Amino acid sequence: MTGATIDHLVSVVIFLVAILIFIGLFNQTIQTAILYQQHRYLATKCSDTLDNILLNPGSPPYWGLTSTNPTSFGLQDPEFTQYRLSPFSLMRLNSSIGTPAFYSKTGLYYSNTTTGFGESLLVPYNEAIDSKAAASLLGINGSYGFSLTFTPTVTVSVSEVQFNPLEVQVKVAGSGYPFAYSNISYCLINTTNVAGTYPSYNIIKQDNVPTDDQGLASLSFNGTIGSYALIAYAHTNGLVGVGCYEHLCYTDNYAVPLVSDFDSGDMLIANSWDIIGGANPSAISYNATFVLLTEDFTLQEMSLENATQRTGIVNFGMGQPYGIIKISTDNPGILVISYMKADNNSDSGIVLMPWGISSMAFPLTFGDDPNRKEWVATDIRQVTVGNIAYQAKLALWSLEGYQMVN
């Protein structure tokens, strides 16, 4: 009898253990199914949200060209369909990379997108759209976090081979491979040092210089070259990219363009010492021009609305005025500012600012940091911004934790 009881107890224990193991395995299967369902829903939500951003212009449709905040969020160019985006709506997005810049003379912080010395875009926070506002307009605030990045598809690298006589090399590449036999159109803006109050410049343009089978092209220039900027556009097989290079003779103090107001097109010209400081402050004289990006991807000089505003002197320190110029066009282009040390016309340089990010193929990151998130869904679209090829990538993650989605 005792042996039968023991056998019965052992059988019950084994049965209970088997039940517990089965329940554990079944629960694990259920949890796996729940996670799969949530991840699949998140991936679908990511794709739908990306299309919602890229395939509608928002409201009002031309909010990128104004200082008003949109009542619905979208980045599509209102004059086109499909994945063609507004370069000005992208300008108004608050970049999540780069250190914000503070300008004491306006008392404002500026969203800072800088790709290299002399290539910057500074937009005041009071006219920039932050990611929280965009998430609220998209209906995902509090439920999802996101990061939206725009990266040029075609990489155009410009490097100086020798300075006198000037020779530069242009390299055109895609994602890890060269774009052979591309057509290059370029614009050389040369700052000449002459006796006078303001620096002067001349513009040299040349079209349709082909690259070789390695995606390389050499450009040579004769004559006296001072500080200069070279802007090169490459186009092949329907894709267009742009690259810039500056040679600067003076960098201790320089002119810094800042967006003041999108409605009026006003730009401020600041002394770099008032923004980033420096060891040897000096007054800067400048000469500004605007080059317009045409349909055939060449740059055409356009007169500024007020000719008297194109030149000026900006000193450093409190109480000293800044320069003001006005851009009176809704077409993408580049604001070019040649500058020199006010008391020494041999110390010169040149800085560039895109009017519409596509004119200089500025990359952009908008939103929060997706690193260290538990699960992130991503989706990608190929888009054009002002005819320049970009890749738009959205990363989306849940802020609500894991749960069953019916």
C-alpha positions in Angstrom: 0.0 0.0 0.0 2.8 2.3 0.9 4.6 1.7 -2.4 1.4 2.4 -4.4 0.9 5.7 -2.5 4.4 6.8 -3.2 4.0 5.9 -6.9 0.8 7.9 -7.0 2.4 11.0 -5.4 5.4 10.8 -7.9 2.9 10.5 -10.8 1.0 13.6 -9.5 4.3 15.6 -9.1 5.4 14.6 -12.6 2.0 15.6 -14.0 2.1 19.0 -12.3 5.6 19.6 -13.5 4.6 18.7 -17.1 1.6 21.1 -16.8 3.9 23.9 -15.5 6.4 23.3 -18.3 3.5 23.3 -20.9 2.1 26.5 -19.5 5.5 28.1 -19.6 6.1 27.1 -23.2 2.6 28.2 -24.2 3.0 31.5 -22.4 6.3 32.1 -24.2 4.6 31.3 -27.5 1.9 33.8 -26.7 4.4 36.5 -25.7 6.3 35.9 -28.9 3.1 36.3 -30.9 2.3 39.5 -29.0 5.7 41.0 -29.7 5.5 40.0 -33.4 2.1 41.6 -33.7 3.3 44.8 -32.1 6.4 45.0 -34.2 4.4 44.4 -37.3 1.9 47.1 -36.4 4.8 49.5 -35.6 6.4 48.8 -39.0 3.1 49.5 -40.7 2.6 52.7 -38.6 6.2 53.8 -39.6 5.5 53.3 -43.3 2.1 55.1 -43.2 3.6 58.0 -41.1 6.5 58.4 -43.6 4.1 58.6 -46.5 1.8 61.0 -44.6 4.8 63.3 -44.1 6.1 63.1 -47.7 2.9 63.0 -49.7 1.1 66.0 -48.4 2.3 69.7 -48.2 0.7 70.4 -44.8 -1.5 73.4 -44.2 -1.2 76.1 -45.2 0.5 74.5 -48.3 3.2 77.2 -48.5 4.0 77.3 -44.7 7.7 76.8 -45.5 7.9 80.2 -47.0 6.2 82.0 -44.1 6.8 82.5 -40.4 3.5 81.0 -39.4 3.2 77.6 -37.8 1.5 74.9 -39.8 -1.9 73.5 -38.7 -1.1 70.2 -40.3 2.4 68.8 -41.0 3.7 67.7 -44.4 6.8 68.3 -46.5 5.6 67.8 -50.0 6.3 70.6 -52.5 2.8 72.1 -53.0 3.5 72.7 -56.7 4.3 69.0 -57.4 3.0 65.5 -56.7 4.7 62.2 -55.6 7.9 62.3 -53.5 9.0 65.9 -54.4 9.6 67.9 -51.2 9.7 71.6 -50.5 13.3 72.8 -49.8 11.9 75.6 -47.7 9.7 73.5 -45.4 12.8 71.5 -44.7 14.6 74.7 -43.9 12.2 75.4 -41.1 12.7 72.1 -39.3 14.7 72.4 -36.1 17.8 70.3 -36.6 18.5 67.8 -33.9 22.3 67.8 -34.6 24.7 70.6 -34.1 25.1 73.0 -31.2 22.4 75.7 -31.0 23.9 79.2 -31.7 23.1 82.2 -29.5 23.3 85.7 -31.0 23.4 88.3 -28.2 22.3 91.2 -30.4 19.0 89.6 -31.2 18.7 87.7 -27.9 17.7 84.6 -29.9 18.9 81.0 -30.2 19.3 79.6 -33.7 19.0 76.0 -34.9 22.4 75.3 -36.3 23.0 73.1 -39.4 26.7 73.3 -40.4 28.4 71.0 -42.9 31.8 72.7 -42.7 33.5 76.0 -42.1 31.7 78.7 -44.1 28.7 76.4 -44.9 25.9 77.0 -42.4 22.2 77.5 -42.0 21.0 79.3 -38.8 17.3 79.6 -38.3 15.8 81.3 -35.2 14.0 78.9 -32.8 10.9 81.1 -32.9 10.5 80.4 -36.6 11.6 76.7 -36.5 9.3 73.7 -36.1 10.4 71.3 -33.4 9.7 67.6 -33.3 7.2 67.8 -30.5 5.0 70.2 -32.5 5.3 68.0 -35.6 4.4 64.8 -33.6 1.3 66.6 -32.2 0.2 67.6 -35.8 0.8 64.0 -37.0 -1.3 62.6 -34.1 1.6 60.5 -32.6 2.6 62.8 -29.7 2.9 60.7 -26.5 2.5 57.5 -28.3 5.5 57.3 -30.6 9.0 58.8 -30.8 10.6 59.4 -34.2 13.7 60.5 -36.0 13.5 61.7 -39.6 16.7 62.1 -41.6 17.4 63.4 -45.1 20.6 62.4 -46.8 21.8 63.3 -50.3 21.8 60.2 -52.6 24.7 61.5 -54.7 27.9 62.5 -53.0 29.9 65.2 -54.8 33.3 65.8 -53.2 35.4 68.8 -54.2 39.1 69.0 -53.3 41.9 71.3 -54.1 44.9 69.8 -56.0 47.0 72.9 -56.2 46.3 76.6 -55.5 48.5 78.6 -58.0 47.5 78.0 -60.7 44.3 76.7 -59.3 43.3 73.1 -60.0 40.5 71.2 -58.2 39.2 67.7 -58.5 35.5 66.7 -58.4 34.5 63.2 -57.4 30.9 61.9 -57.9 29.8 58.8 -56.1 26.7 56.9 -55.0 26.4 54.5 -52.1 29.9 53.1 -52.3 30.4 53.3 -56.1 31.5 56.0 -58.5 29.1 57.7 -60.9 31.1 57.4 -64.2 30.6 59.8 -67.0 28.5 62.3 -65.1 28.0 65.8 -66.3 29.5 68.5 -64.1 28.3 72.1 -64.1 30.1 74.4 -61.7 30.5 78.0 -60.4 33.7 79.5 -59.1 33.3 82.6 -57.0 36.6 84.3 -56.6 37.2 87.0 -54.0 39.7 89.5 -55.3 41.7 91.6 -52.9 41.8 95.2 -54.1 42.2 98.5 -52.4 38.8 99.6 -51.2 36.4 99.4 -48.3 34.6 96.2 -49.3 35.9 93.0 -50.9 35.0 92.4 -54.5 34.4 89.1 -56.4 34.0 87.7 -59.8 32.0 84.6 -60.9 33.3 82.0 -63.4 30.9 79.4 -64.8 31.4 76.4 -66.9 28.9 73.7 -68.0 29.0 70.0 -69.0 32.4 68.8 -67.9 32.3 65.0 -67.9 33.7 62.7 -65.2 35.9 59.7 -66.2 35.1 56.0 -65.5 36.1 56.5 -61.9 33.7 59.4 -61.4 36.5 62.0 -61.4 36.9 65.3 -63.2 39.6 67.9 -63.0 39.0 71.7 -63.3 41.7 74.2 -64.0 41.7 78.0 -63.7 44.0 80.7 -64.8 44.6 84.1 -63.4 44.9 85.5 -59.8 42.9 83.5 -57.3 42.2 84.7 -53.7 39.7 83.2 -51.3 37.2 81.3 -53.4 34.2 79.0 -53.3 33.6 76.3 -55.9 30.1 74.9 -56.2 29.7 71.8 -58.4 26.5 70.1 -59.6 26.7 66.5 -60.9 23.8 65.0 -62.9 23.5 61.5 -64.4 20.7 59.0 -65.0 18.1 61.4 -63.5 20.0 61.9 -60.3 21.5 65.2 -59.2 23.9 66.0 -56.4 25.9 69.0 -55.3 29.2 69.7 -53.5 31.1 72.8 -52.3 34.6 73.7 -51.4 36.0 77.0 -49.9 39.6 78.2 -49.8 39.9 80.9 -47.1 42.7 83.3 -46.5 41.3 84.6 -43.2 39.3 82.8 -40.6 39.9 84.6 -37.3 36.8 86.7 -37.8 34.2 86.2 -40.6 30.7 87.1 -41.6 27.9 84.8 -40.4 24.5 84.9 -42.2 21.4 84.2 -40.1 17.8 83.9 -41.2 15.8 86.7 -39.6 12.3 86.3 -41.1 10.9 83.9 -43.7 8.0 86.2 -44.6 10.2 89.2 -45.6 13.3 87.2 -46.7 15.4 89.2 -44.3 18.9 87.9 -43.5 21.2 89.2 -40.8 25.0 89.5 -41.3 26.8 89.0 -38.0 30.4 89.2 -36.9 31.5 85.6 -35.9 33.1 87.0 -32.7 29.6 87.7 -31.3 28.5 84.1 -31.9 31.5 81.9 -31.3 34.0 84.3 -29.8 37.7 84.2 -30.7 41.1 85.5 -29.6 41.5 88.4 -32.1 38.3 90.3 -32.6 38.1 92.6 -35.6 35.5 94.4 -37.6 34.5 92.7 -40.9 33.5 94.3 -44.2 31.4 92.2 -46.5 30.0 92.1 -50.0 26.9 89.9 -50.5 25.3 88.4 -53.7 22.7 85.8 -54.4 23.1 83.0 -57.0 19.9 81.3 -58.3 19.8 77.6 -59.1 18.3 77.4 -62.6 16.4 74.5 -64.2 19.5 73.3 -66.0 21.5 73.2 -62.7 23.6 76.2 -63.3 23.9 79.2 -61.0 22.8 82.6 -62.2 23.6 85.7 -60.3 20.5 87.6 -59.1 20.5 91.2 -57.9 19.5 91.7 -54.3 16.3 93.8 -53.8 18.2 96.7 -52.2 21.6 97.3 -53.8 22.7 99.4 -50.9 22.3 96.5 -48.5 24.8 94.2 -50.3 27.8 95.8 -48.7 28.5 96.8 -45.1 30.7 96.6 -42.1 29.9 94.6 -39.0 31.8 95.3 -35.8 31.9 93.1 -32.7 30.6 93.7 -29.2 27.4 95.0 -27.7 25.9 98.0 -29.3 27.4 97.4 -32.7 24.9 96.9 -35.5 24.5 93.9 -37.8 24.0 94.0 -41.5 20.6 93.3 -43.1 20.0 92.0 -46.6 16.8 90.8 -48.3 16.3 87.8 -50.5 13.2 88.4 -52.6 12.7 85.1 -54.4 10.9 81.8 -53.6 13.3 79.8 -55.7 16.2 77.9 -54.2 19.7 79.5 -54.4 22.8 80.3 -52.4 23.6 83.5 -50.5 27.3 84.2 -51.0 29.1 86.6 -48.8 32.7 87.6 -49.4 34.3 89.3 -46.4 37.6 90.7 -45.3 39.2 92.2 -42.3 38.2 95.8 -42.3 41.7 97.2 -41.8 43.5 94.7 -44.1 42.2 93.9 -47.5 44.6 91.0 -47.9 42.8 89.0 -45.2 39.7 87.7 -46.9 37.3 84.8 -47.1 33.9 83.6 -48.3 30.9 82.0 -46.7 27.8 80.3 -48.2 24.2 79.8 -46.9 21.6 77.8 -48.8 18.2 79.4 -49.5 16.3 76.1 -49.6 18.5 73.3 -48.3 18.7 71.5 -51.7 20.8 74.2 -53.3 23.8 73.0 -51.2 22.5 69.4 -50.6 22.4 70.0 -46.8 21.7 66.8 -44.8 19.1 67.1 -42.1 18.2 65.2 -38.9 14.8 66.0 -37.3 13.4 64.4 -34.2 14.8 62.4 -31.2 17.7 60.0 -30.9 16.7 56.4 -31.7 19.7 54.9 -30.0 19.1 52.6 -27.0 15.4 52.2 -27.8 14.0 48.7 -27.2 12.6 48.3 -30.7 12.8 50.7 -33.6 11.0 50.3 -37.0 12.5 52.1 -40.0 11.4 52.8 -43.6 13.1 54.6 -46.5 11.9 56.6 -49.5 13.8 58.0 -52.4 12.8 61.7 -52.9 13.8 64.8 -54.7 14.2 68.1 -52.9 14.4 71.0 -55.4 15.4 68.4 -58.0 18.3 67.2 -55.9 18.2 63.5 -55.0 17.8 62.6 -51.3 17.0 59.5 -49.2 14.4 60.1 -46.6 14.5 57.7 -43.6 12.0 57.5 -40.7 12.8 55.7 -37.5 9.7 55.1 -35.3 9.4 53.6 -31.8 6.6 53.1 -29.3 6.5 55.1 -26.0 3.7 53.0 -24.6 5.5 49.7 -23.9 4.5 46.2 -25.2 0.9 45.3 -25.5 -1.5 43.3 -27.6 -2.8 45.3 -30.6 -6.2 44.1 -31.8 
